[in-house]
Amino acid sequence: MKKYLSLFLFVQVILINVLSLFPEVVERFYSNGLYLYLSKISRLLLGWIPFSVGDIFYIILILLVLRWLYKNRIGFLKNWKSNGLTILNFISILYFLFHFLWGLNYYRIPLHKKIGIEKEYTKEQLQNLTLKLIAETNHLQLQIEKLHYRKVVYNYSEQKMYEMALNGYANLPKPLSQIKYQHKSIKSSIFSLPLSYMGFGGYLNPFTNEAQVNNLKPKYTSPLTICHEMAHQTGIASESDCNFIGFIAASQNKDVYFKYSAYAFALNYCLYNLEVMEAGSSKTYKVFINKGVLENFNENRTFWKHYHSWIDTFFEYIYDTFLKMNQQKDGMESYSKFVGLLINYDLKHQIIHAN
């Protein structure tokens, strides 16, 4: 059995690489077929439980691995063949469950092709979008706090925001109407502190289909993070696509705080992309941004700086490699690539109106 399971791992790797050549097949039979039933069952079974079952699963898994290592510490290298097969079997089972329950979504048709937009953009187009986002973000900040120098403060509980996020997905515009969200399963992660040190605002547990949110980070960023992780639950694997869907869902929410989270998020990424194009170019635009908005940006920057260490650098490298191995050639930079989707979608549908 050990030999068969180990061999199955290599068979799986070959099958996944073959499937990656046929995104239409993955889209039809998995993403819009089997996955819809698997994710529905997972969220119906676990969504009502108030704590993260997936985090508990990881804790148990880690403890079992440590226990096995401890029990086999004596003569580990001497029994290398048996121990090696056990490790390969473990990896084989996890590899299968990951792809069967969620991971095959990495190989579906990219979102921009399905909605008929481009991803590339010019510097002028980025500058125009930045100005529109500044105007709308300033407008929303004043609508909430009344004074331009006050940062936006959220008094919602995390659970309240999890409930409110559904509204945005119910109001997605027609070009994105194929994206349906049903059966909520959104939870604060037990690992929020470790996630902070790792540099993650949230994650989707692919084995339980629970959207996990880091509840320690600044609250003004939470609505966008929640909507981003919900996009993963609908079967969208690409980080840039999830940022885009997360922005649309949060900005279409009836609640002004959700709208602010979306526009502040997009504006921050536009400023970042301007810097990538030309160092120092974002300074020209920051003078037009309300001080309260900049205070929120600084609040977020200070939070992540507090937890910055070799740990988040290490995990950023690991996740960057993981993304590149799963059809996202830009790795961690794919998060910022959603700006191209937003620019081209706005050019076609005029969803951002400068106030």
C-alpha positions as a printed NumPy array, in Angstrom:
array([[  0.   ,   0.   ,   0.   ],
       [  2.836,   2.407,   0.86 ],
       [  4.421,   1.824,  -2.529],
       [  1.126,   2.368,  -4.367],
       [  0.378,   5.617,  -2.537],
       [  3.872,   6.924,  -3.272],
       [  3.501,   6.005,  -6.94 ],
       [  0.097,   7.704,  -6.95 ],
       [  1.801,  10.995,  -6.025],
       [  3.833,  10.947,  -9.23 ],
       [  0.765,   9.937, -11.251],
       [ -1.1  ,  12.897,  -9.764],
       [  1.674,  15.343, -10.696],
       [  1.559,  14.125, -14.298],
       [ -2.264,  14.339, -14.446],
       [ -2.269,  17.877, -13.016],
       [  0.271,  19.016, -15.586],
       [ -1.838,  17.496, -18.373],
       [ -5.03 ,  19.117, -17.02 ],
       [ -3.291,  22.517, -16.92 ],
       [ -3.201,  22.363, -20.735],
       [ -7.006,  22.162, -20.921],
       [ -8.476,  25.07 , -18.906],
       [-11.832,  24.724, -20.705],
       [-12.173,  21.164, -19.38 ],
       [-11.308,  22.274, -15.825],
       [-13.727,  25.197, -16.102],
       [-16.644,  23.087, -17.281],
       [-16.31 ,  19.862, -15.345],
       [-14.574,  20.967, -12.15 ],
       [-14.95 ,  24.713, -11.42 ],
       [-18.529,  24.877, -12.719],
       [-19.279,  21.254, -11.96 ],
       [-17.882,  19.081,  -9.179],
       [-16.433,  21.961,  -7.163],
       [-19.821,  23.662,  -6.795],
       [-21.161,  20.593,  -4.979],
       [-18.037,  20.015,  -2.887],
       [-17.878,  23.62 ,  -1.686],
       [-21.611,  23.709,  -0.962],
       [-21.386,  20.587,   1.197],
       [-18.33 ,  21.913,   3.07 ],
       [-19.919,  25.265,   3.865],
       [-23.274,  23.744,   4.85 ],
       [-21.549,  21.304,   7.215],
       [-19.057,  23.732,   8.761],
       [-20.325,  27.259,   8.133],
       [-22.595,  27.338,  11.194],
       [-19.795,  26.353,  13.606],
       [-18.581,  29.57 ,  15.32 ],
       [-14.878,  28.635,  15.382],
       [-12.494,  27.637,  12.623],
       [-12.628,  23.883,  12.092],
       [ -9.832,  24.178,   9.53 ],
       [ -7.482,  25.769,  12.06 ],
       [ -8.232,  22.961,  14.525],
       [ -7.516,  20.48 ,  11.724],
       [ -4.109,  22.104,  11.136],
       [ -3.284,  22.027,  14.854],
       [ -4.111,  18.312,  15.066],
       [ -2.146,  17.612,  11.875],
       [  0.936,  19.436,  13.175],
       [  0.742,  17.585,  16.508],
       [  0.442,  14.219,  14.729],
       [  3.471,  14.996,  12.551],
       [  5.523,  16.045,  15.587],
       [  4.422,  12.89 ,  17.436],
       [  5.453,  10.703,  14.495],
       [  8.841,  12.438,  14.246],
       [  9.415,  11.978,  17.972],
       [  8.472,   8.285,  17.906],
       [ 10.764,   7.637,  14.943],
       [ 13.673,   9.856,  16.028],
       [ 15.846,   6.88 ,  16.977],
       [ 17.189,   5.159,  13.891],
       [ 15.381,   7.57 ,  11.556],
       [ 18.111,   7.479,   8.913],
       [ 18.668,   3.759,   9.368],
       [ 15.017,   3.161,   8.44 ],
       [ 15.154,   5.722,   5.635],
       [ 13.261,   3.578,   3.143],
       [ 10.225,   2.958,   5.362],
       [ 10.204,   6.52 ,   6.726],
       [ 10.656,   7.971,   3.237],
       [  7.66 ,   6.028,   1.948],
       [  5.569,   7.202,   4.914],
       [  6.442,  10.83 ,   4.148],
       [  5.643,  10.368,   0.445],
       [  2.312,   8.743,   1.369],
       [  1.452,  11.691,   3.612],
       [  2.297,  14.17 ,   0.856],
       [  0.367,  12.101,  -1.695],
       [ -2.832,  12.171,   0.378],
       [ -2.587,  15.922,   1.082],
       [ -1.776,  16.633,  -2.575],
       [ -4.863,  14.714,  -3.683],
       [ -7.196,  16.336,  -1.14 ],
       [ -5.873,  19.822,  -1.935],
       [ -6.536,  19.53 ,  -5.664],
       [ -9.757,  17.532,  -5.357],
       [-11.38 ,  19.882,  -2.831],
       [-10.2  ,  23.243,  -4.266],
       [ -6.789,  23.406,  -5.94 ],
       [ -7.846,  22.47 ,  -9.481],
       [ -9.348,  25.959,  -9.718],
       [ -5.808,  27.218, -10.403],
       [ -6.108,  25.708, -13.876],
       [ -9.455,  27.172, -14.957],
       [ -9.989,  29.923, -17.581],
       [ -8.652,  33.302, -16.312],
       [-11.33 ,  35.805, -15.293],
       [-10.284,  38.529, -17.752],
       [-10.889,  36.165, -20.673],
       [-14.349,  35.235, -19.419],
       [-15.496,  38.839, -19.049],
       [-13.725,  40.077, -22.178],
       [-11.196,  42.605, -20.868],
       [ -7.438,  43.08 , -21.133],
       [ -4.924,  43.071, -18.273],
       [ -2.331,  45.478, -19.647],
       [ -2.511,  49.252, -19.222],
       [ -0.546,  52.428, -19.885],
       [  0.945,  54.848, -17.375],
       [ -1.61 ,  57.465, -18.418],
       [ -4.477,  55.055, -17.736],
       [ -3.032,  54.287, -14.288],
       [ -2.718,  58.001, -13.544],
       [ -6.324,  58.645, -14.593],
       [ -7.631,  55.802, -12.429],
       [ -5.562,  57.035,  -9.471],
       [ -7.159,  60.489,  -9.701],
       [-10.648,  58.976,  -9.855],
       [ -9.93 ,  56.756,  -6.864],
       [ -8.549,  59.704,  -4.872],
       [-11.729,  61.693,  -5.508],
       [-14.012,  58.793,  -4.513],
       [-11.955,  57.765,  -1.467],
       [-11.859,  61.364,  -0.221],
       [-15.609,  61.629,  -0.729],
       [-16.294,  58.459,   1.264],
       [-13.916,  59.487,   4.065],
       [-15.696,  62.839,   4.435],
       [-19.072,  61.126,   4.288],
       [-18.087,  58.979,   7.276],
       [-15.913,  61.26 ,   9.435],
       [-17.071,  64.738,   8.23 ],
       [-13.57 ,  66.225,   8.735],
       [-10.803,  65.572,   6.197],
       [ -8.083,  64.967,   8.808],
       [ -9.833,  62.183,  10.748],
       [ -8.993,  58.591,   9.922],
       [-11.973,  56.303,   9.385],
       [-12.725,  54.231,  12.489],
       [-14.823,  51.047,  12.291],
       [-17.034,  50.115,  15.223],
       [-18.4  ,  46.952,  13.624],
       [-17.607,  43.588,  15.182],
       [-15.874,  41.07 ,  12.953],
       [-18.986,  38.879,  12.981],
       [-21.124,  41.827,  11.881],
       [-18.827,  42.434,   8.906],
       [-18.99 ,  38.746,   7.96 ],
       [-22.777,  39.06 ,   7.754],
       [-22.682,  42.375,   5.878],
       [-20.271,  41.1  ,   3.224],
       [-23.026,  38.989,   1.651],
       [-24.747,  42.148,   0.451],
       [-21.929,  43.021,  -1.945],
       [-21.993,  39.614,  -3.622],
       [-25.755,  39.91 ,  -4.044],
       [-25.172,  43.181,  -5.938],
       [-22.413,  42.166,  -8.355],
       [-22.849,  43.849, -11.76 ],
       [-24.13 ,  41.878, -14.743],
       [-20.73 ,  41.005, -16.31 ],
       [-19.852,  39.219, -13.045],
       [-23.285,  37.76 , -12.366],
       [-21.978,  34.211, -12.937],
       [-20.147,  34.495,  -9.614],
       [-22.56 ,  33.287,  -6.953],
       [-21.933,  33.195,  -3.222],
       [-24.136,  31.018,  -1.073],
       [-23.899,  29.422,   2.376],
       [-21.62 ,  31.685,   4.406],
       [-18.555,  30.192,   6.084],
       [-16.371,  33.129,   7.179],
       [-14.463,  33.046,  10.459],
       [-11.763,  34.802,  12.441],
       [ -8.648,  32.659,  12.378],
       [ -7.336,  31.094,  15.566],
       [ -3.942,  31.766,  13.991],
       [ -4.431,  35.55 ,  13.676],
       [ -1.243,  36.29 ,  15.636],
       [  0.916,  33.838,  13.638],
       [ -0.705,  35.173,  10.433],
       [  0.377,  38.69 ,  11.437],
       [  3.985,  37.551,  11.782],
       [  3.684,  35.661,   8.493],
       [  2.363,  38.775,   6.722],
       [ -1.092,  37.422,   5.807],
       [ -4.411,  39.229,   6.229],
       [ -6.406,  36.063,   5.692],
       [ -6.535,  32.791,   3.815],
       [ -8.886,  30.163,   2.48 ],
       [ -8.619,  26.706,   4.003],
       [ -8.798,  24.484,   0.898],
       [ -9.727,  21.401,   2.922],
       [-12.724,  22.86 ,   4.783],
       [-13.625,  25.769,   2.444],
       [-13.682,  28.204,   5.39 ],
       [-12.656,  31.819,   4.724],
       [-10.199,  32.744,   7.475],
       [ -9.646,  36.386,   8.445],
       [ -6.809,  37.834,  10.512],
       [ -8.813,  39.809,  13.091],
       [ -5.804,  41.674,  14.515],
       [ -5.079,  43.875,  11.513],
       [ -6.649,  47.368,  11.12 ],
       [-10.412,  47.052,  10.793],
       [-10.727,  49.382,   7.818],
       [ -8.964,  46.704,   5.734],
       [-11.27 ,  43.873,   6.878],
       [-14.22 ,  44.328,   4.458],
       [-11.929,  44.009,   1.448],
       [-10.079,  41.035,   2.954],
       [-13.383,  39.291,   3.72 ],
       [-14.654,  39.816,   0.167],
       [-11.296,  38.631,  -1.222],
       [-11.439,  35.355,   0.723],
       [-15.095,  34.889,  -0.259],
       [-13.991,  35.116,  -3.902],
       [-11.633,  32.19 ,  -3.255],
       [-14.619,  30.259,  -1.878],
       [-16.513,  30.732,  -5.152],
       [-13.716,  28.851,  -6.926],
       [-11.485,  31.723,  -8.035],
       [ -7.863,  30.828,  -7.299],
       [ -5.916,  33.713,  -8.867],
       [ -4.936,  36.342,  -6.285],
       [ -5.292,  39.185,  -8.794],
       [ -8.761,  37.958,  -9.766],
       [ -9.762,  37.697,  -6.097],
       [ -8.516,  41.216,  -5.399],
       [-10.585,  42.419,  -8.341],
       [-13.737,  40.542,  -7.302],
       [-13.147,  41.574,  -3.684],
       [-13.005,  45.219,  -4.745],
       [-16.168,  44.968,  -6.838],
       [-18.085,  43.133,  -4.097],
       [-17.011,  45.572,  -1.359],
       [-17.604,  48.669,  -3.517],
       [-21.081,  47.42 ,  -4.522],
       [-22.041,  46.895,  -0.884],
       [-24.728,  49.259,   0.38 ],
       [-22.64 ,  50.047,   3.458],
       [-20.364,  53.093,   3.147],
       [-17.646,  51.507,   5.318],
       [-17.369,  48.598,   2.898],
       [-17.141,  51.048,   0.006],
       [-14.383,  52.976,   1.775],
       [-12.388,  49.8  ,   2.443],
       [-12.587,  48.9  ,  -1.264],
       [-11.569,  52.314,  -2.608],
       [ -8.788,  52.845,  -0.051],
       [ -7.421,  49.408,  -0.949],
       [ -7.462,  50.081,  -4.702],
       [ -5.957,  53.555,  -4.263],
       [ -3.094,  52.186,  -2.173],
       [ -2.285,  49.633,  -4.879],
       [ -2.398,  52.289,  -7.598],
       [  0.091,  54.391,  -5.641],
       [  2.291,  51.321,  -5.283],
       [  2.13 ,  50.576,  -9.021],
       [  3.016,  54.181,  -9.824],
       [  6.124,  53.77 ,  -7.67 ],
       [  7.   ,  50.565,  -9.509],
       [  6.767,  52.431, -12.818],
       [  8.765,  55.424, -11.591],
       [ 10.205,  55.881,  -8.104],
       [  8.798,  58.957,  -6.359],
       [  5.904,  59.435,  -8.802],
       [  3.215,  58.689,  -6.185],
       [  4.202,  61.795,  -4.155],
       [  2.532,  64.   ,  -6.751],
       [ -0.801,  62.335,  -6.008],
       [ -0.547,  62.045,  -2.231],
       [ -0.967,  65.814,  -1.827],
       [ -4.538,  65.438,  -3.113],
       [ -5.46 ,  62.699,  -0.635],
       [ -7.322,  63.64 ,   2.552],
       [ -5.172,  63.454,   5.663],
       [ -7.637,  61.02 ,   7.244],
       [ -7.136,  58.577,   4.36 ],
       [ -3.36 ,  58.878,   4.691],
       [ -3.731,  58.229,   8.432],
       [ -5.503,  54.953,   7.61 ],
       [ -2.702,  54.041,   5.205],
       [ -0.156,  54.807,   7.919],
       [ -2.159,  52.761,  10.459],
       [ -1.952,  49.734,   8.162],
       [  1.725,  50.28 ,   7.369],
       [  2.579,  50.618,  11.082],
       [  0.725,  47.397,  11.918],
       [  2.638,  45.29 ,   9.398],
       [  5.934,  46.984,  10.268],
       [  5.404,  45.986,  13.908],
       [  5.216,  42.304,  12.947],
       [  7.888,  42.411,  10.25 ],
       [ 10.795,  40.009,  10.735],
       [ 12.596,  37.183,   8.978],
       [  9.408,  35.133,   9.487],
       [  7.226,  37.069,   7.022],
       [ 10.164,  37.307,   4.584],
       [ 10.509,  33.513,   4.719],
       [  6.773,  32.842,   4.269],
       [  6.559,  35.421,   1.477],
       [  9.252,  33.469,  -0.355],
       [  7.436,  30.162,   0.279],
       [  4.072,  31.514,  -0.898],
       [  5.678,  33.26 ,  -3.869],
       [  7.129,  29.903,  -4.943],
       [  3.804,  28.156,  -4.31 ],
       [  1.92 ,  30.64 ,  -6.515],
       [  4.451,  30.325,  -9.323],
       [  4.05 ,  26.544,  -9.193],
       [  0.283,  26.965,  -9.554],
       [ -0.168,  28.952, -12.761],
       [  0.514,  32.394, -11.208],
       [  3.808,  33.301, -12.849],
       [  3.969,  36.695, -11.106],
       [  3.977,  35.091,  -7.656],
       [  3.312,  37.572,  -4.849],
       [  3.299,  40.396,  -7.406],
       [  0.047,  38.924,  -8.773],
       [ -1.796,  40.704,  -5.934],
       [ -1.   ,  44.089,  -7.507],
       [ -1.871,  42.884, -11.024],
       [ -5.555,  43.353, -10.237],
       [ -5.038,  47.054, -11.004],
       [ -4.874,  46.157, -14.694],
       [ -8.199,  44.342, -14.431],
       [ -9.754,  47.315, -12.644],
       [ -8.475,  49.834, -15.2  ],
       [ -9.763,  47.866, -18.187],
       [-13.054,  46.953, -16.52 ],
       [-13.648,  50.614, -15.654],
       [-12.77 ,  51.702, -19.201],
       [-15.43 ,  49.322, -20.514],
       [-18.159,  49.708, -17.877],
       [-17.459,  53.057, -16.151],
       [-17.97 ,  51.787, -12.602],
       [-15.812,  54.408, -10.834],
       [-17.273,  57.888, -10.812],
       [-15.068,  60.721,  -9.541],
       [-16.988,  62.889,  -7.084]])
